[in-house]
Amino acid sequence: MQPPKKALQFLRWFCRQDYLEEIEGDLFEVFRKEVEDSARKAKWKFSWRVLNYFRPEFIKTFTNCMSPLNRW
């Protein structure tokens, strides 16, 4: 059983690299324990926990994500 792909992708997109490995490891560990009781609930809780990490201290710095619009 794997955690939800969209939640994992979102975590990898926003999370700073220096925190990602530790956070991901913790989330996977809890997920594996909870999936034994209920896979559906474990997936829901995994996604919820990913959203809880969406805080300023864990968010990457996004610079120049989009090129400036050309003006005439």
CNS distance restraints for C-alpha pairs under 8 A (distance, minus, plus):
assign (resid   1 and name CA) (resid  35 and name CA) 7.56 0.50 0.50
assign (resid   1 and name CA) (resid  39 and name CA) 7.70 0.50 0.50
assign (resid   3 and name CA) (resid   7 and name CA) 7.86 0.50 0.50
assign (resid   3 and name CA) (resid   8 and name CA) 7.31 0.50 0.50
assign (resid   3 and name CA) (resid  28 and name CA) 7.61 0.50 0.50
assign (resid   3 and name CA) (resid  31 and name CA) 7.15 0.50 0.50
assign (resid   3 and name CA) (resid  42 and name CA) 7.98 0.50 0.50
assign (resid   3 and name CA) (resid  43 and name CA) 5.75 0.50 0.50
assign (resid   3 and name CA) (resid  46 and name CA) 6.86 0.50 0.50
assign (resid   4 and name CA) (resid   8 and name CA) 6.38 0.50 0.50
assign (resid   4 and name CA) (resid  43 and name CA) 6.08 0.50 0.50
assign (resid   4 and name CA) (resid  46 and name CA) 7.57 0.50 0.50
assign (resid   4 and name CA) (resid  47 and name CA) 7.05 0.50 0.50
assign (resid   5 and name CA) (resid   9 and name CA) 6.04 0.50 0.50
assign (resid   6 and name CA) (resid  10 and name CA) 6.09 0.50 0.50
assign (resid   7 and name CA) (resid  11 and name CA) 6.20 0.50 0.50
assign (resid   7 and name CA) (resid  46 and name CA) 7.66 0.50 0.50
assign (resid   7 and name CA) (resid  47 and name CA) 5.33 0.50 0.50
assign (resid   7 and name CA) (resid  50 and name CA) 6.51 0.50 0.50
assign (resid   8 and name CA) (resid  12 and name CA) 6.24 0.50 0.50
assign (resid   8 and name CA) (resid  47 and name CA) 7.99 0.50 0.50
assign (resid   8 and name CA) (resid  50 and name CA) 7.65 0.50 0.50
assign (resid   9 and name CA) (resid  13 and name CA) 6.07 0.50 0.50
assign (resid  10 and name CA) (resid  14 and name CA) 6.34 0.50 0.50
assign (resid  10 and name CA) (resid  50 and name CA) 7.97 0.50 0.50
assign (resid  11 and name CA) (resid  15 and name CA) 5.64 0.50 0.50
assign (resid  11 and name CA) (resid  20 and name CA) 7.94 0.50 0.50
assign (resid  11 and name CA) (resid  50 and name CA) 6.18 0.50 0.50
assign (resid  12 and name CA) (resid  20 and name CA) 7.03 0.50 0.50
assign (resid  14 and name CA) (resid  54 and name CA) 7.50 0.50 0.50
assign (resid  14 and name CA) (resid  58 and name CA) 7.70 0.50 0.50
assign (resid  14 and name CA) (resid  59 and name CA) 5.30 0.50 0.50
assign (resid  14 and name CA) (resid  60 and name CA) 5.65 0.50 0.50
assign (resid  15 and name CA) (resid  19 and name CA) 6.91 0.50 0.50
assign (resid  15 and name CA) (resid  20 and name CA) 5.88 0.50 0.50
assign (resid  15 and name CA) (resid  54 and name CA) 7.71 0.50 0.50
assign (resid  15 and name CA) (resid  58 and name CA) 5.41 0.50 0.50
assign (resid  15 and name CA) (resid  59 and name CA) 4.94 0.50 0.50
assign (resid  15 and name CA) (resid  60 and name CA) 5.59 0.50 0.50
assign (resid  16 and name CA) (resid  20 and name CA) 6.08 0.50 0.50
assign (resid  16 and name CA) (resid  58 and name CA) 5.63 0.50 0.50
assign (resid  16 and name CA) (resid  59 and name CA) 5.57 0.50 0.50
assign (resid  16 and name CA) (resid  60 and name CA) 4.54 0.50 0.50
assign (resid  16 and name CA) (resid  61 and name CA) 7.85 0.50 0.50
assign (resid  17 and name CA) (resid  21 and name CA) 7.42 0.50 0.50
assign (resid  17 and name CA) (resid  60 and name CA) 7.71 0.50 0.50
assign (resid  19 and name CA) (resid  23 and name CA) 6.14 0.50 0.50
assign (resid  19 and name CA) (resid  58 and name CA) 7.00 0.50 0.50
assign (resid  20 and name CA) (resid  24 and name CA) 5.82 0.50 0.50
assign (resid  21 and name CA) (resid  25 and name CA) 6.01 0.50 0.50
assign (resid  22 and name CA) (resid  26 and name CA) 6.22 0.50 0.50
assign (resid  23 and name CA) (resid  27 and name CA) 6.15 0.50 0.50
assign (resid  24 and name CA) (resid  28 and name CA) 6.09 0.50 0.50
assign (resid  25 and name CA) (resid  29 and name CA) 6.13 0.50 0.50
assign (resid  26 and name CA) (resid  30 and name CA) 6.34 0.50 0.50
assign (resid  27 and name CA) (resid  31 and name CA) 6.04 0.50 0.50
assign (resid  27 and name CA) (resid  46 and name CA) 6.76 0.50 0.50
assign (resid  27 and name CA) (resid  49 and name CA) 7.61 0.50 0.50
assign (resid  28 and name CA) (resid  32 and name CA) 6.10 0.50 0.50
assign (resid  29 and name CA) (resid  33 and name CA) 6.56 0.50 0.50
assign (resid  30 and name CA) (resid  34 and name CA) 6.20 0.50 0.50
assign (resid  31 and name CA) (resid  35 and name CA) 5.93 0.50 0.50
assign (resid  31 and name CA) (resid  42 and name CA) 5.79 0.50 0.50
assign (resid  31 and name CA) (resid  43 and name CA) 7.41 0.50 0.50
assign (resid  31 and name CA) (resid  46 and name CA) 6.42 0.50 0.50
assign (resid  32 and name CA) (resid  36 and name CA) 6.99 0.50 0.50
assign (resid  33 and name CA) (resid  37 and name CA) 7.80 0.50 0.50
assign (resid  34 and name CA) (resid  38 and name CA) 6.48 0.50 0.50
assign (resid  34 and name CA) (resid  39 and name CA) 7.24 0.50 0.50
assign (resid  34 and name CA) (resid  41 and name CA) 7.76 0.50 0.50
assign (resid  34 and name CA) (resid  42 and name CA) 5.30 0.50 0.50
assign (resid  35 and name CA) (resid  39 and name CA) 4.38 0.50 0.50
assign (resid  35 and name CA) (resid  40 and name CA) 7.69 0.50 0.50
assign (resid  35 and name CA) (resid  41 and name CA) 7.56 0.50 0.50
assign (resid  35 and name CA) (resid  42 and name CA) 5.19 0.50 0.50
assign (resid  35 and name CA) (resid  43 and name CA) 7.77 0.50 0.50
assign (resid  38 and name CA) (resid  42 and name CA) 6.07 0.50 0.50
assign (resid  39 and name CA) (resid  43 and name CA) 6.20 0.50 0.50
assign (resid  40 and name CA) (resid  44 and name CA) 6.35 0.50 0.50
assign (resid  41 and name CA) (resid  45 and name CA) 6.09 0.50 0.50
assign (resid  42 and name CA) (resid  46 and name CA) 6.03 0.50 0.50
assign (resid  43 and name CA) (resid  47 and name CA) 6.34 0.50 0.50
assign (resid  44 and name CA) (resid  48 and name CA) 6.25 0.50 0.50
assign (resid  45 and name CA) (resid  49 and name CA) 6.05 0.50 0.50
assign (resid  46 and name CA) (resid  50 and name CA) 6.28 0.50 0.50
assign (resid  47 and name CA) (resid  51 and name CA) 6.42 0.50 0.50
assign (resid  48 and name CA) (resid  52 and name CA) 6.36 0.50 0.50
assign (resid  49 and name CA) (resid  53 and name CA) 6.57 0.50 0.50
assign (resid  50 and name CA) (resid  54 and name CA) 6.92 0.50 0.50
assign (resid  53 and name CA) (resid  58 and name CA) 6.73 0.50 0.50
assign (resid  54 and name CA) (resid  58 and name CA) 6.65 0.50 0.50
assign (resid  54 and name CA) (resid  59 and name CA) 6.63 0.50 0.50
assign (resid  55 and name CA) (resid  59 and name CA) 6.31 0.50 0.50
